[in-house]
């Protein structure tokens, strides 16, 4: 399209006589009728998980996750028994302290300021103690079959 000036210095559009020359074909492939028919047909998957794209992506993600888990298994098996036990203890401490913090966060703002100051460190120390003395021995016993021999 070209713009020209008219008497009032306003831009004026001039249209070409062959308007069909300006149409762009943006159809989604060689045969757009097939796609239109398949979109309306009953062969459409009822669930997104049945599509080819979902299967390709989920297969790739499962492969990455499997590789990551295998790396963790290999790293754990290369550790000696003391390192494995230390890792289990640290993991137990992290989980119990995390659960305590989330639990405290549920009603923290309903507590008086004085109670907040007193209960927060007590809860953290209690969670650490619980993770070290209760949860870790249970986890070590459960994972004993996967630990290396001394």
Backbone as a chain_set.jsonl record, in Angstrom:
{"seq": "XXXXXXXXXXXXXXXXXXXXXXXXXXXXXXXXXXXXXXXXXXXXXXXXXXXXXXXXXXXXXXXXXXXXXXXXXXXXXXXXXXXXXXXXXXXXXXXXXXXXXXXXXXXXXXXXXXXXXXXXXXXXXXXXXXXXXXXXXXXXXXXXXXXXXX", "coords": {"N": [[0.84, -1.169, 0.0], [0.43, 2.184, -0.67], [0.977, 5.489, 0.486], [-0.401, 8.606, 0.028], [-0.497, 12.192, -0.403], [-3.205, 14.303, 0.224], [-5.392, 17.056, -0.544], [-5.813, 18.264, 1.938], [-3.512, 17.704, 3.375], [-3.652, 15.269, 4.65], [-2.885, 11.869, 5.23], [-3.506, 9.559, 2.641], [-4.77, 6.492, 1.635], [-4.027, 4.401, -1.028], [-5.562, 1.888, -2.878], [-4.563, -1.082, -4.429], [-5.576, -2.444, -7.573], [-5.499, -5.175, -7.884], [-6.262, -6.926, -5.491], [-6.096, -9.562, -4.639], [-3.463, -10.311, -4.946], [-2.233, -9.629, -2.636], [-2.861, -11.405, -0.629], [-1.832, -13.745, 1.721], [-0.853, -17.073, 1.87], [-1.307, -18.956, 4.594], [-1.645, -21.544, 5.43], [-1.624, -24.573, 7.383], [0.228, -26.563, 6.355], [0.671, -29.075, 3.767], [-1.811, -30.138, 3.073], [-4.457, -28.681, 4.078], [-7.113, -29.443, 4.442], [-7.131, -32.022, 5.486], [-6.219, -31.631, 8.082], [-8.302, -30.088, 9.088], [-10.39, -31.894, 8.907], [-9.449, -33.898, 10.624], [-9.485, -32.556, 13.004], [-12.14, -32.348, 13.555], [-12.957, -34.93, 13.679], [-13.856, -38.095, 15.216], [-11.627, -39.38, 16.01], [-9.963, -37.986, 17.567], [-7.833, -37.654, 20.404], [-9.051, -38.375, 23.651], [-7.822, -37.486, 25.848], [-5.113, -35.419, 26.807], [-2.83, -36.761, 27.379], [-2.716, -38.848, 25.639], [-1.726, -37.998, 23.268], [0.762, -37.698, 20.67], [2.743, -35.783, 21.003], [2.724, -35.355, 23.791], [3.573, -37.865, 24.678], [6.154, -37.966, 23.592], [7.443, -35.826, 24.917], [7.055, -36.511, 27.633], [8.408, -38.917, 27.682], [11.029, -38.086, 27.224], [11.455, -36.532, 29.523], [11.149, -38.473, 31.485], [13.376, -40.002, 30.882], [15.471, -38.209, 31.518], [14.978, -37.875, 34.27], [15.34, -40.52, 35.148], [18.038, -40.853, 34.569], [19.128, -38.989, 36.337], [18.372, -40.069, 38.837], [19.786, -42.452, 38.709], [22.384, -41.46, 38.78], [22.41, -40.452, 41.396], [22.111, -42.861, 42.811], [24.473, -44.183, 42.106], [26.375, -42.411, 43.219], [25.728, -42.611, 45.926], [26.296, -45.309, 46.403], [29.035, -45.327, 46.081], [30.01, -44.117, 48.339], [31.477, -44.539, 51.618], [30.392, -46.486, 54.48], [30.12, -44.831, 56.796], [29.901, -42.267, 55.694], [27.518, -42.586, 54.289], [25.707, -42.974, 56.399], [25.975, -40.515, 57.725], [24.903, -38.867, 55.743], [22.249, -39.75, 55.701], [21.467, -39.008, 58.289], [21.73, -36.185, 58.158], [19.85, -35.648, 56.159], [17.522, -36.475, 57.466], [17.432, -34.636, 59.565], [17.095, -32.255, 58.105], [14.587, -32.664, 56.917], [12.862, -32.97, 59.18], [13.205, -30.497, 60.512], [12.306, -28.814, 58.5], [9.6, -29.602, 58.291], [8.763, -28.819, 60.815], [9.105, -26.029, 60.663], [7.314, -25.337, 58.619], [4.949, -26.197, 59.849], [4.93, -24.487, 62.077], [4.667, -22.114, 60.726], [2.018, -22.146, 59.98], [0.431, -21.253, 62.088], [1.795, -19.127, 63.162], [1.404, -16.299, 63.102], [-0.774, -15.963, 64.686], [0.07, -16.152, 67.235], [1.192, -14.661, 70.306], [3.703, -12.105, 70.552], [5.705, -12.519, 72.476], [5.453, -15.249, 72.975], [6.089, -16.19, 70.448], [8.826, -15.556, 70.3], [9.86, -17.236, 72.235], [9.02, -19.814, 71.468], [9.954, -20.374, 68.891], [12.899, -20.863, 68.741], [12.899, -23.06, 70.497], [11.283, -24.913, 69.202], [12.782, -25.367, 66.86], [15.15, -26.497, 67.925], [14.028, -28.742, 69.134], [13.029, -30.058, 66.851], [15.404, -30.599, 65.526], [16.606, -32.35, 67.376], [14.698, -34.414, 67.375], [14.901, -35.246, 64.702], [17.549, -36.164, 64.679], [17.765, -38.096, 66.759], [15.504, -39.747, 66.66], [14.182, -40.023, 64.073], [16.355, -40.436, 62.265], [17.705, -42.89, 63.195], [15.628, -44.722, 62.65], [15.393, -44.466, 59.882], [17.944, -45.281, 59.095], [17.858, -47.936, 59.857], [15.834, -48.855, 58.154], [17.039, -48.433, 55.671], [19.2, -50.094, 55.755], [19.761, -52.353, 54.207], [20.673, -51.252, 51.865], [22.978, -49.989, 52.475], [26.566, -49.787, 52.491], [28.855, -52.365, 53.512], [30.83, -52.429, 56.507]], "CA": [[0.0, 0.0, 0.0], [1.188, 3.432, -0.695], [0.295, 6.617, 1.084], [-0.202, 9.842, -0.737], [-0.988, 13.401, 0.257], [-4.378, 14.894, -0.408], [-5.418, 18.512, -0.438], [-5.773, 18.688, 3.328], [-2.293, 17.143, 3.939], [-3.944, 14.056, 5.401], [-2.453, 10.699, 4.456], [-4.577, 8.875, 1.929], [-4.341, 5.183, 1.16], [-4.51, 4.01, -2.356], [-5.659, 0.439, -2.971], [-4.257, -1.599, -5.755], [-6.738, -3.072, -8.183], [-5.346, -6.614, -7.685], [-6.217, -7.17, -4.045], [-5.757, -10.969, -4.444], [-2.016, -10.459, -4.906], [-1.752, -9.314, -1.293], [-3.268, -12.45, 0.303], [-0.75, -14.66, 2.04], [-1.318, -18.405, 2.236], [-0.722, -19.364, 5.877], [-2.243, -22.825, 5.796], [-0.688, -25.336, 8.22], [0.821, -27.736, 5.742], [0.357, -29.333, 2.375], [-3.217, -30.423, 2.878], [-5.16, -28.161, 5.247], [-8.392, -30.11, 4.65], [-6.915, -33.173, 6.364], [-6.15, -31.164, 9.468], [-9.638, -29.659, 9.482], [-11.193, -33.092, 9.105], [-9.003, -34.622, 11.8], [-9.87, -31.787, 14.191], [-13.55, -32.584, 13.811], [-13.275, -36.357, 13.673], [-13.948, -38.732, 16.525], [-10.336, -40.008, 16.285], [-9.2, -37.122, 18.456], [-7.635, -38.269, 21.713], [-9.915, -37.84, 24.692], [-6.96, -36.985, 26.901], [-3.871, -34.878, 26.256], [-1.774, -37.743, 27.585], [-2.737, -39.815, 24.552], [-1.169, -37.406, 22.063], [2.138, -38.048, 20.367], [3.61, -34.762, 21.595], [2.829, -35.631, 25.23], [4.376, -39.067, 24.867], [7.548, -37.632, 23.304], [7.966, -34.972, 25.981], [7.115, -37.254, 28.894], [9.47, -39.907, 27.552], [12.294, -37.385, 27.429], [11.569, -36.142, 30.93], [11.39, -39.699, 32.248], [14.776, -40.374, 30.65], [16.308, -37.303, 32.302], [14.781, -38.211, 35.681], [15.985, -41.809, 35.385], [19.483, -40.613, 34.574], [19.443, -38.288, 37.584], [18.246, -41.032, 39.932], [20.9, -43.394, 38.592], [23.562, -40.739, 39.261], [22.333, -40.443, 42.855], [22.35, -44.231, 43.286], [25.904, -44.451, 41.947], [27.107, -41.604, 44.188], [25.474, -43.176, 47.249], [26.981, -46.599, 46.535], [30.484, -45.094, 46.145], [30.36, -43.625, 49.675], [31.649, -45.594, 52.615], [29.216, -46.613, 55.36], [30.003, -43.666, 57.671], [29.384, -41.149, 54.881], [26.113, -42.87, 54.014], [24.946, -42.733, 57.633], [25.953, -39.062, 57.92], [23.956, -38.304, 54.772], [20.895, -40.078, 56.173], [21.204, -38.172, 59.462], [21.519, -34.807, 57.697], [18.559, -35.608, 55.465], [16.463, -36.563, 58.476], [17.392, -33.338, 60.244], [16.53, -31.253, 57.185], [13.151, -32.915, 56.744], [12.12, -32.679, 60.406], [13.214, -29.049, 60.74], [11.417, -28.237, 57.49], [8.21, -29.851, 58.686], [8.491, -27.976, 61.992], [8.985, -24.633, 60.216], [6.031, -25.216, 57.909], [3.904, -26.305, 60.866], [4.916, -23.239, 62.843], [4.176, -21.051, 59.842], [0.569, -22.195, 59.85], [-0.242, -20.467, 63.125], [2.776, -18.207, 63.732], [0.886, -14.938, 63.252], [-1.817, -15.952, 65.701], [0.71, -16.204, 68.544], [1.683, -13.442, 70.913], [5.103, -11.875, 70.213], [6.545, -13.152, 73.492], [5.408, -16.695, 72.726], [6.853, -16.425, 69.214], [10.255, -15.489, 70.606], [10.236, -18.396, 73.03], [8.7, -21.106, 70.856], [10.684, -20.612, 67.637], [14.134, -21.636, 68.945], [12.598, -24.345, 71.14], [10.77, -25.799, 68.156], [13.889, -25.74, 65.98], [16.011, -27.432, 68.654], [13.265, -29.985, 69.267], [12.99, -30.727, 65.545], [16.748, -31.137, 65.275], [16.764, -33.507, 68.261], [13.819, -35.463, 66.868], [15.49, -35.753, 63.468], [18.796, -36.862, 64.941], [17.659, -39.217, 67.698], [14.341, -40.614, 66.423], [13.946, -40.301, 62.655], [17.56, -40.968, 61.623], [17.896, -44.331, 63.434], [14.597, -45.491, 61.938], [15.754, -44.462, 58.453], [19.142, -46.112, 58.929], [17.412, -49.333, 59.936], [15.093, -49.174, 56.922], [17.95, -48.412, 54.522], [20.352, -50.917, 56.074], [20.052, -53.278, 53.109], [21.328, -50.518, 50.78], [24.243, -49.418, 52.97], [27.765, -50.592, 52.293], [29.372, -53.041, 54.693], [31.954, -51.702, 57.121]], "C": [[0.88, 1.225, 0.0], [0.329, 4.537, -0.112], [0.598, 7.849, 0.255], [-0.772, 11.013, 0.021], [-2.201, 13.901, -0.509], [-4.326, 16.397, -0.201], [-5.257, 18.984, 0.993], [-4.55, 18.163, 4.063], [-2.567, 15.961, 4.871], [-3.457, 12.864, 4.59], [-3.657, 9.98, 3.859], [-4.031, 7.559, 1.41], [-4.883, 4.952, -0.241], [-4.469, 2.499, -2.431], [-5.301, 0.003, -4.372], [-5.488, -2.319, -6.283], [-6.684, -4.588, -8.016], [-5.177, -6.895, -6.202], [-5.823, -8.615, -3.753], [-4.25, -11.186, -4.389], [-1.46, -10.259, -3.488], [-2.131, -10.374, -0.266], [-2.117, -13.435, 0.476], [-1.359, -15.996, 2.45], [-0.585, -18.839, 3.501], [-1.324, -20.674, 6.346], [-1.193, -23.693, 6.498], [-0.149, -26.594, 7.563], [0.383, -27.895, 4.307], [-1.137, -29.507, 2.142], [-4.012, -29.945, 4.09], [-6.514, -28.828, 5.483], [-8.253, -31.32, 5.568], [-6.879, -32.751, 7.817], [-7.526, -30.724, 9.948], [-10.526, -30.866, 9.737], [-10.769, -33.834, 10.365], [-9.362, -33.869, 13.081], [-11.326, -32.045, 14.545], [-13.894, -34.066, 13.948], [-13.31, -36.908, 15.097], [-12.637, -39.419, 16.89], [-9.465, -39.137, 17.174], [-9.008, -37.811, 19.797], [-8.517, -37.588, 22.758], [-9.101, -37.163, 25.788], [-5.683, -36.476, 26.273], [-2.726, -35.873, 26.398], [-1.727, -38.804, 26.501], [-2.114, -39.264, 23.275], [0.296, -37.793, 21.899], [3.105, -37.057, 21.007], [3.803, -35.016, 23.087], [3.732, -36.824, 25.48], [5.851, -38.786, 24.604], [8.161, -36.824, 24.445], [8.089, -35.754, 27.288], [8.185, -38.338, 28.836], [10.838, -39.286, 27.762], [12.511, -36.997, 28.882], [11.816, -37.366, 31.806], [12.829, -40.165, 32.078], [15.733, -39.512, 31.461], [16.203, -37.648, 33.782], [15.464, -39.534, 36.021], [17.502, -41.682, 35.437], [19.928, -39.938, 35.868], [19.396, -39.238, 38.774], [19.399, -42.028, 39.888], [22.204, -42.748, 39.053], [23.575, -40.696, 40.784], [22.626, -41.823, 43.44], [23.837, -44.552, 43.21], [26.732, -43.679, 42.978], [26.94, -42.169, 45.599], [26.235, -44.489, 47.437], [28.502, -46.439, 46.588], [30.931, -44.581, 47.515], [30.66, -44.805, 50.594], [30.479, -45.522, 53.595], [29.028, -45.39, 56.257], [29.459, -42.452, 56.912], [27.909, -41.354, 54.554], [25.244, -42.579, 55.233], [24.862, -41.235, 57.921], [24.962, -38.397, 56.966], [22.517, -38.569, 55.195], [20.523, -39.214, 57.374], [20.917, -36.731, 59.047], [20.186, -34.669, 56.97], [17.394, -35.654, 56.434], [16.318, -35.25, 59.236], [16.732, -32.276, 59.369], [15.022, -31.432, 57.062], [12.378, -32.557, 58.009], [12.108, -31.19, 60.726], [12.299, -28.356, 59.733], [9.954, -28.415, 57.834], [7.837, -28.98, 59.883], [8.303, -26.513, 61.581], [7.667, -24.422, 59.475], [4.866, -25.295, 58.901], [3.795, -25.052, 61.711], [4.357, -22.095, 62.014], [2.665, -21.035, 59.696], [-0.153, -21.349, 60.892], [0.675, -19.438, 63.782], [2.183, -16.83, 64.012], [-0.266, -14.843, 64.245], [-1.235, -15.933, 67.12], [1.135, -14.815, 69.009], [3.181, -13.309, 70.612], [6.025, -12.565, 71.218], [6.591, -14.666, 73.284], [6.173, -17.043, 71.459], [8.344, -16.493, 69.502], [10.705, -16.729, 71.364], [10.062, -19.715, 72.272], [9.535, -21.391, 69.595], [12.001, -21.351, 67.871], [13.881, -22.987, 69.597], [12.101, -25.359, 70.112], [11.889, -26.268, 67.226], [14.837, -26.732, 66.659], [15.306, -28.776, 68.824], [13.199, -30.763, 67.955], [14.348, -31.322, 65.194], [16.972, -32.405, 66.097], [15.931, -34.686, 67.767], [14.392, -36.081, 65.591], [16.733, -36.579, 63.698], [18.603, -38.144, 65.742], [16.499, -40.173, 67.43], [14.23, -41.016, 64.952], [15.157, -40.957, 62.005], [17.791, -42.447, 61.945], [16.862, -45.206, 62.723], [14.949, -45.574, 60.448], [16.988, -45.317, 58.196], [18.757, -47.589, 58.965], [16.666, -49.745, 58.661], [16.001, -49.27, 55.706], [19.177, -49.287, 54.714], [20.729, -51.864, 54.933], [20.772, -52.598, 51.948], [22.663, -49.927, 51.2], [25.391, -50.376, 52.705], [28.168, -51.254, 53.608], [30.562, -52.265, 55.217], [33.273, -52.205, 56.662]], "O": [[1.946, 1.255, 0.614], [-0.897, 4.51, -0.213], [1.735, 8.078, -0.157], [-1.477, 10.818, 1.011], [-2.213, 13.917, -1.74], [-3.322, 16.935, 0.265], [-4.621, 20.01, 1.234], [-4.547, 18.173, 5.294], [-1.782, 15.693, 5.781], [-3.606, 12.856, 3.368], [-4.69, 9.821, 4.509], [-2.955, 7.517, 0.814], [-6.028, 5.268, -0.565], [-3.457, 1.887, -2.089], [-5.68, 0.63, -5.361], [-6.342, -2.751, -5.509], [-7.733, -5.232, -8.006], [-4.058, -7.082, -5.724], [-5.254, -8.874, -2.692], [-3.807, -12.183, -3.82], [-0.341, -10.678, -3.191], [-1.742, -10.241, 0.894], [-1.513, -13.891, -0.495], [-2.27, -16.045, 3.277], [0.625, -19.064, 3.475], [-1.492, -20.884, 7.548], [0.0, -23.556, 6.23], [-0.088, -27.63, 8.225], [-0.194, -26.99, 3.705], [-1.664, -29.068, 1.119], [-4.223, -30.711, 5.03], [-7.024, -28.792, 6.603], [-9.162, -31.613, 6.345], [-7.437, -33.424, 8.683], [-7.88, -30.963, 11.102], [-11.324, -30.867, 10.674], [-11.615, -34.345, 11.099], [-9.525, -34.486, 14.133], [-11.703, -31.966, 15.715], [-15.024, -34.406, 14.301], [-12.855, -36.268, 16.045], [-12.533, -39.991, 17.975], [-8.34, -39.517, 17.5], [-9.918, -38.483, 20.282], [-8.698, -36.37, 22.737], [-9.63, -36.364, 26.561], [-5.211, -37.052, 25.293], [-1.766, -35.835, 25.629], [-0.779, -39.589, 26.453], [-1.985, -39.994, 22.293], [0.972, -38.163, 22.859], [4.164, -37.448, 21.497], [4.919, -34.905, 23.595], [4.562, -36.801, 26.388], [6.712, -39.308, 25.312], [9.274, -37.112, 24.885], [9.109, -35.668, 27.971], [8.805, -38.641, 29.855], [11.707, -39.881, 28.4], [13.617, -37.119, 29.409], [12.598, -37.309, 32.755], [13.436, -40.668, 33.024], [16.699, -40.022, 32.029], [17.217, -37.71, 34.478], [16.097, -39.653, 37.07], [18.163, -42.327, 36.251], [20.973, -40.273, 36.426], [20.285, -39.214, 39.624], [19.93, -42.405, 40.933], [23.044, -43.418, 39.655], [24.624, -40.88, 41.401], [23.316, -41.935, 44.454], [24.399, -45.128, 44.142], [27.679, -44.222, 43.546], [27.894, -42.201, 46.376], [26.762, -44.748, 48.519], [29.192, -47.326, 47.09], [32.124, -44.61, 47.817], [30.173, -45.916, 50.385], [29.672, -44.594, 53.537], [27.897, -44.952, 56.464], [28.642, -41.7, 57.444], [27.137, -40.395, 54.543], [24.165, -42.0, 55.106], [23.808, -40.735, 58.313], [24.261, -37.462, 57.353], [21.659, -37.696, 55.058], [19.391, -38.739, 57.47], [19.963, -36.124, 59.534], [19.477, -33.679, 57.15], [16.396, -34.958, 56.251], [15.203, -34.809, 59.515], [15.907, -31.494, 59.844], [14.27, -30.458, 57.1], [11.338, -31.904, 57.924], [11.084, -30.672, 61.172], [11.594, -27.41, 60.085], [9.157, -27.489, 57.686], [6.722, -28.463, 59.954], [7.422, -25.835, 62.11], [6.986, -23.42, 59.694], [3.905, -24.534, 58.791], [2.693, -24.604, 62.028], [3.663, -21.219, 62.53], [2.091, -20.012, 59.326], [-1.217, -20.794, 60.621], [0.356, -18.93, 64.856], [2.443, -16.255, 65.069], [-0.683, -13.741, 64.601], [-1.963, -15.721, 68.09], [1.399, -13.922, 68.204], [3.857, -14.322, 70.433], [7.038, -13.141, 70.822], [7.649, -15.284, 73.406], [6.836, -18.079, 71.4], [9.042, -17.379, 69.008], [11.815, -17.217, 71.153], [10.873, -20.629, 72.423], [9.788, -22.554, 69.28], [12.215, -22.392, 67.249], [14.57, -23.96, 69.289], [12.47, -26.533, 70.162], [11.933, -27.438, 66.848], [15.277, -27.698, 66.035], [15.926, -29.828, 68.672], [13.302, -31.989, 67.952], [14.431, -32.415, 64.633], [17.464, -33.409, 65.583], [16.405, -35.822, 67.745], [14.368, -37.3, 65.423], [16.964, -37.572, 63.008], [19.214, -39.167, 65.433], [16.51, -41.301, 67.924], [14.19, -42.203, 64.626], [15.008, -41.933, 61.269], [18.057, -43.213, 61.019], [17.181, -46.298, 62.253], [14.815, -46.632, 59.832], [17.062, -46.007, 57.179], [19.277, -48.392, 58.19], [16.85, -50.853, 58.157], [15.769, -50.087, 54.815], [20.106, -49.226, 53.909], [21.911, -52.139, 54.727], [21.408, -53.269, 51.135], [23.404, -49.415, 50.361], [25.224, -51.595, 52.695], [27.852, -50.751, 54.686], [31.222, -51.537, 54.475], [34.31, -51.696, 57.088]]}, "num_chains": 1, "name": "protein.A"}
